[in-house]
Amino acid sequence: MVENDPFRHFQRIVCCAAQRRSWVPVGVLESWYFDPRGCSMRRRDFIALMGGGVAAWPLAARAAGPGPRIGVLDINSREYSERDFTAFRDGLQKLGYVEGKTADIDYRYANGDAGALPALAWELVELKPSVILAVAVSPARAVKQVSGSQPIVCPGFSDAFVPDLAASFAHPGGSVTGIASDVEGMIGKLTELTLDALPGATKIGFLANPAGGSMARFEQQVKSTAHAHGVEVRIVQVEKLDDFDGAFNQFDEGKVQTVIVPANGLLQAGQQRIIALSTKKHLPLVFSSRQGVAAGGFASYGVDVAENYRRTAVYIDKILKGAAPGDLPIEFPTKLELVINLKTAKALSIAVPSALPGRADEVIE
């Protein structure tokens, strides 16, 4: 096989994409790309299949339109992130970038599987976008590992990754910039609100994915705040979706009175299962993002993520106009929100303190 054969290069891109989208059997793809006998026969098979199926290719695999190309790499699923991307597209539109008309946007979703990020990052970089929106630090790292020069904007940046992704918030100095995922004191405030909502609680649970980049910091701040109020924290770790049932059995055995669920790709991918188990165990859940409450959790406190996404459009615009990511300071969130689901509270027989709904930015009834 010729090392720089352009056909092989193109074939690899299509095979990877086809395998990911289940267009053809994996075995067929492997025979196309890895056949040691050479390309001639396989090349004909490949061209015949592609010629008959090109109409079914996703728009992202076709040639870009007249506007700039923007890549999006998400650790979550399309459904989970749709509200945030609606805000992102709204921000772009106000700056003159309309998806499908004056800009092309290519999306890749890992569906909570961090192991899928490197291949998805490679796919996006191969499309040669002008800039990539990496929704959190793990997608940002995946893109940077593929291409150290690719401009990246991250709406969920964590200081746990300074200087891994940026030299500092004020002077990133590299290929990554964006908006922070939290503000100082936010995690402690979330823990305090959890205790305010459940007065008399003496033991709370914390669901942790040890692979999460910011998990250790989140865990430590929950523990220190809870201990300062004389409350014990039971930490249970999960590393895959199949771990959730066992985790909630441990919470049940440990007699915790509520469980805090931090923002994390795996936990967001398993959100519906987490909520179902909490209902079965009669355990109220407190999330760090609104989506968990909208899906049936008890409460959330954290950054208005949709607002962060909307603001990243300004970064995208500046980079498209020639600014270097390293010259754009990483900003902090401007809006935090407390959301309470009174319907869930009623179903779990939680006596919500009368003052709490009045402090909420949104109450689901």
Secondary structure as GFF3:
##gff-version 3
##sequence-region A 1 365
A	DSSP	alpha_helix	6	21	.	.	.	ID=ss1
A	DSSP	alpha_helix	26	34	.	.	.	ID=ss2
A	DSSP	alpha_helix	40	53	.	.	.	ID=ss3
A	DSSP	three_ten_helix	54	56	.	.	.	ID=ss4
A	DSSP	three_ten_helix	59	61	.	.	.	ID=ss5
A	DSSP	beta_strand	69	74	.	.	.	ID=ss6
A	DSSP	alpha_helix	78	94	.	.	.	ID=ss7
A	DSSP	beta_strand	104	109	.	.	.	ID=ss8
A	DSSP	three_ten_helix	114	116	.	.	.	ID=ss9
A	DSSP	alpha_helix	117	126	.	.	.	ID=ss10
A	DSSP	beta_strand	131	134	.	.	.	ID=ss11
A	DSSP	alpha_helix	137	146	.	.	.	ID=ss12
A	DSSP	beta_strand	152	157	.	.	.	ID=ss13
A	DSSP	three_ten_helix	159	161	.	.	.	ID=ss14
A	DSSP	beta_strand	176	180	.	.	.	ID=ss15
A	DSSP	alpha_helix	186	197	.	.	.	ID=ss16
A	DSSP	beta_strand	203	208	.	.	.	ID=ss17
A	DSSP	alpha_helix	215	228	.	.	.	ID=ss18
A	DSSP	beta_strand	232	237	.	.	.	ID=ss19
A	DSSP	three_ten_helix	241	243	.	.	.	ID=ss20
A	DSSP	alpha_helix	244	253	.	.	.	ID=ss21
A	DSSP	beta_strand	259	261	.	.	.	ID=ss22
A	DSSP	alpha_helix	265	269	.	.	.	ID=ss23
A	DSSP	alpha_helix	271	281	.	.	.	ID=ss24
A	DSSP	beta_strand	285	287	.	.	.	ID=ss25
A	DSSP	alpha_helix	290	294	.	.	.	ID=ss26
A	DSSP	beta_strand	299	303	.	.	.	ID=ss27
A	DSSP	alpha_helix	305	320	.	.	.	ID=ss28
A	DSSP	three_ten_helix	325	327	.	.	.	ID=ss29
A	DSSP	beta_strand	336	341	.	.	.	ID=ss30
A	DSSP	alpha_helix	342	347	.	.	.	ID=ss31
A	DSSP	alpha_helix	356	359	.	.	.	ID=ss32
A	DSSP	beta_strand	362	364	.	.	.	ID=ss33
###
